[in-house]
Amino acid sequence: MSEIDVIATEVADIDSYVESMDDAVSNTDIENDSPKRKAADLIAGENAIGGELLEQIVEGALLAAGKPLMLVDIGALFEDQERPSSDALRAALAAIGERCAGRGFEL
C-alpha cells in the first residue's frame, strides 16, 4: 500500500469521525456554550492523545474539513478524557507544517 493510499484511508476514517462529531454537536445545546471559546480553554484529558498519532489525526482532520480550522475546532474533535492540551495541538501543527514545507500546499 502506497503512502498516498494510507493517507487516503486515514482521511476517510477521520472524515467518518468528524461526521459523528457533527452529529454529536447537533445534539448539543450550543446556545449555552460560549461561541468565543479560546484555545486556552482546551484542557488535556487524563488519557490525552499525543505524538505521531495526534499529528496523523490533526492532519487528517485538516484535509477532511475542506476549510480552515481553529485550534478550538481541532480540540473539539476529541473526547474530554482524550483531548490533548492546546500546547500539544500547536506542536502537532508545527510538525505538520514542517512536513509540508516544499510541497504544493502549506499549513
Residue pairs with C-beta under 8 A, 6 or more apart in sequence:
7 60
7 63
10 56
10 60
11 60
11 63
11 64
13 60
14 57
14 60
14 61
14 63
14 64
15 60
15 64
17 77
18 61
18 64
18 65
18 77
21 76
21 77
25 76
37 72
38 72
39 70
39 71
39 72
39 75
39 86
39 89
40 86
41 72
42 71
42 72
42 75
42 83
42 84
42 85
42 86
42 89
43 83
43 85
44 83
44 84
44 85
44 88
45 78
45 79
45 80
45 81
45 82
45 83
46 81
47 81
47 82
48 82
48 83
48 84
48 85
48 88
49 57
49 78
49 82
49 83
49 84
50 84
50 88
54 84
54 88
54 89
54 92
55 92
55 95
55 96
57 77
58 74
58 89
58 92
58 93
58 96
59 96
61 69
61 74
61 77
62 69
62 74
62 96
62 107
65 73
71 86
71 89
71 90
71 93
74 89
75 83
75 84
75 86
75 89
78 84
84 92
93 107
96 107
97 106
97 107
100 106
100 107
